[in-house]
Amino acid sequence: MLDTGMRSTEVAPICRAEDLAKHVSGPGGRLTILEGLSLDVAPGEAVAIVGASGSGKSTLLGLLAGLDHASTGRVSLCGQPLDGLDEDGRAALRSGRVGFVFQSFQLLPTLTALENVLLPLELGGDHGDDRRSPRERAADALVRVGLGERLGHYPRQLSGGEQQRVAIARAFAPGPEILFADEPTGNLDETTGARIIELLFALRADSGAALVLVTHDTALARRCDRRLLMRDGRLEPAP
């Protein structure tokens, strides 16, 4: 009964969805967004989810990351079932282990680039074997994305490509095990988007993090280990 998006792995998946469904109520009655969807993502694997607008790609991403609740089915993230956790428990699980990159950057406008990257490091607490201060780690993350001269700049003082670089630095700075990206090049021109793709995959290669991304960008999707098409609330191998 496994969806064709499901993949058997020799090691425990970093993210697993089992028979997932999402329904919402509207003026016309119940609307099915996802139905009977299953998916495994192996540690270190890059998976692209493509499909028409409104097909449920971003909804799925939110469910996998524990940002939303499924109507039925189960999601496990970093080996932990999400259905037994409250909001605080989910947030604690994500802290330091899960990174996010969004189309709209989601930077806090009143914080500098350094402060935006620093925020999840300060909230995360445990830094493992890294003995550097959170501020040192945040500054290093910005240097790695080419923004060492922009630490004190606010988002409004940065270009779209620079803002997305800050968002990528923020996502990778805590050393996540898995990164979720929702249309990371969607608000960028083609040239800037290509640079962001190169940066994203270079940092992923260095970190070994798994990557699950939603995209309309065919060049970005082709860089992934596996491409899945969302259609009729289910996943199938993309052509």
Summary of the structure (lengths in Angstrom):
residues: 239
radius of gyration: 17.7
end to end distance: 22.0
largest distance: 55.9
contacts: 775
relative contact order: 0.20
helix: 33%
strand: 27%
